[in-house]
Amino acid sequence: MSDVTGLQRISNGYAATVEFTNVEHAGNNRQITALTNKEVGNAWIPWCNNKEEFKKKHMKIEAANLTLYIWQQGRSIRCTRDGWQENAPSIGGDSNIAQSVYWTIGENGSITQFKEG
């Protein structure tokens, strides 16, 4: 099995408070107010390979007019606005290399991933 990617922090540049939910591990769930950063407790980004697994293995970011779903599939961290999608667009990262990352939610609702360091 490949190593996990650990999400450490989310920077919220969106104009509203966001709810971060890790469906696989509720201990990482956080409310992040607009224009702030919040640690999320080394949240392991769930591995998900199909629509059935997706029900219990993804992360979600929700706010006014924004919903993002995130998971690991293949060598990528995937993100969509509509839920499960085979080979969804990547937000960066390499799920075959154990790493710590942080996310920035842009003012337009986009998400960008950066390596810690």
C-alpha positions as CSV (number, residue, x, y, z in Angstrom):
1,M,0.0,0.0,0.0
2,S,1.1,3.5,-0.7
3,D,1.8,6.1,1.9
4,V,-0.9,8.6,3.0
5,T,-0.8,12.3,2.5
6,G,-1.5,14.3,5.7
7,L,-3.3,17.5,5.5
8,Q,-2.1,19.8,8.2
9,R,-3.7,23.2,7.7
10,I,-6.3,25.0,5.6
11,S,-6.1,28.7,4.7
12,N,-9.5,30.1,4.0
13,G,-9.4,33.0,1.5
14,Y,-13.1,32.5,0.6
15,A,-15.5,35.3,1.6
16,A,-17.4,33.0,4.0
17,T,-16.9,30.5,6.9
18,V,-16.3,27.0,5.5
19,E,-17.1,23.7,7.1
20,F,-14.3,21.1,6.6
21,T,-15.5,17.5,7.0
22,N,-13.4,14.4,6.9
23,V,-16.1,11.7,6.3
24,E,-13.6,9.0,7.2
25,H,-12.5,10.5,10.5
26,A,-14.7,13.1,12.2
27,G,-11.9,14.1,14.6
28,N,-10.5,16.4,11.9
29,N,-13.7,18.3,11.2
30,R,-13.4,22.1,11.6
31,Q,-15.2,25.3,11.0
32,I,-12.8,27.8,9.4
33,T,-13.8,31.5,9.3
34,A,-13.1,33.6,6.3
35,L,-9.6,34.9,5.9
36,T,-8.1,32.7,8.6
37,N,-5.9,29.6,8.9
38,K,-6.8,26.5,10.9
39,E,-4.8,23.3,11.8
40,V,-6.9,20.2,11.0
41,G,-4.9,17.6,13.0
42,N,-2.9,15.7,10.4
43,A,-6.0,14.7,8.4
44,W,-5.1,11.7,6.2
45,I,-6.7,12.3,2.8
46,P,-8.9,9.2,2.2
47,W,-8.0,6.7,-0.6
48,C,-11.1,6.1,-2.8
49,N,-11.1,4.1,-6.0
50,N,-14.8,3.9,-6.9
51,K,-18.2,5.4,-6.3
52,E,-19.2,2.9,-3.6
53,E,-16.0,3.7,-1.5
54,F,-16.6,7.4,-2.0
55,K,-19.7,7.3,0.3
56,K,-17.3,6.8,3.3
57,K,-13.9,7.9,2.0
58,H,-13.7,11.6,1.1
59,M,-13.3,15.1,2.5
60,K,-15.7,17.9,2.0
61,I,-15.5,21.7,2.1
62,E,-18.8,23.5,2.3
63,A,-19.8,27.2,2.5
64,A,-22.3,29.6,0.9
65,N,-22.3,28.7,-2.8
66,L,-19.4,26.3,-2.5
67,T,-19.0,22.5,-2.1
68,L,-15.8,20.7,-2.8
69,Y,-15.1,16.9,-2.5
70,I,-11.5,15.7,-2.1
71,W,-9.9,12.2,-2.1
72,Q,-6.8,10.3,-3.2
73,Q,-7.0,8.1,-6.3
74,G,-4.0,6.8,-8.2
75,R,-1.1,9.1,-7.8
76,S,-3.2,12.2,-7.3
77,I,-5.3,14.2,-4.8
78,R,-8.6,14.7,-6.7
79,C,-11.2,17.4,-6.3
80,T,-14.7,18.1,-7.8
81,R,-17.7,20.2,-7.0
82,D,-20.2,17.3,-7.8
83,G,-19.0,14.3,-5.9
84,W,-17.4,11.1,-7.2
85,Q,-15.8,11.3,-10.7
86,E,-13.4,8.8,-12.1
87,N,-10.0,10.4,-12.6
88,A,-11.3,13.8,-11.4
89,P,-9.0,16.9,-11.7
90,S,-5.9,16.9,-9.5
91,I,-5.1,19.6,-7.0
92,G,-1.5,18.6,-6.8
93,G,0.4,16.3,-4.5
94,D,1.7,12.8,-5.1
95,S,-0.2,10.2,-3.1
96,N,2.7,7.7,-3.5
97,I,5.1,9.8,-1.4
98,A,4.3,10.3,2.3
99,Q,4.1,14.1,2.7
100,S,2.4,16.8,4.8
101,V,0.4,19.4,2.8
102,Y,-1.7,22.5,3.4
103,W,-4.6,23.8,1.3
104,T,-5.6,27.3,0.3
105,I,-9.2,28.0,-0.6
106,G,-9.2,30.9,-3.0
107,E,-11.7,33.8,-3.0
108,N,-13.3,32.2,-6.1
109,G,-13.7,28.8,-4.4
110,S,-10.7,27.1,-6.0
111,I,-8.4,24.9,-3.9
112,T,-4.7,24.7,-4.2
113,Q,-2.4,22.3,-2.4
114,F,1.1,23.0,-1.3
115,K,3.8,20.8,0.4
116,E,4.8,21.7,3.9
117,G,8.3,22.9,4.2
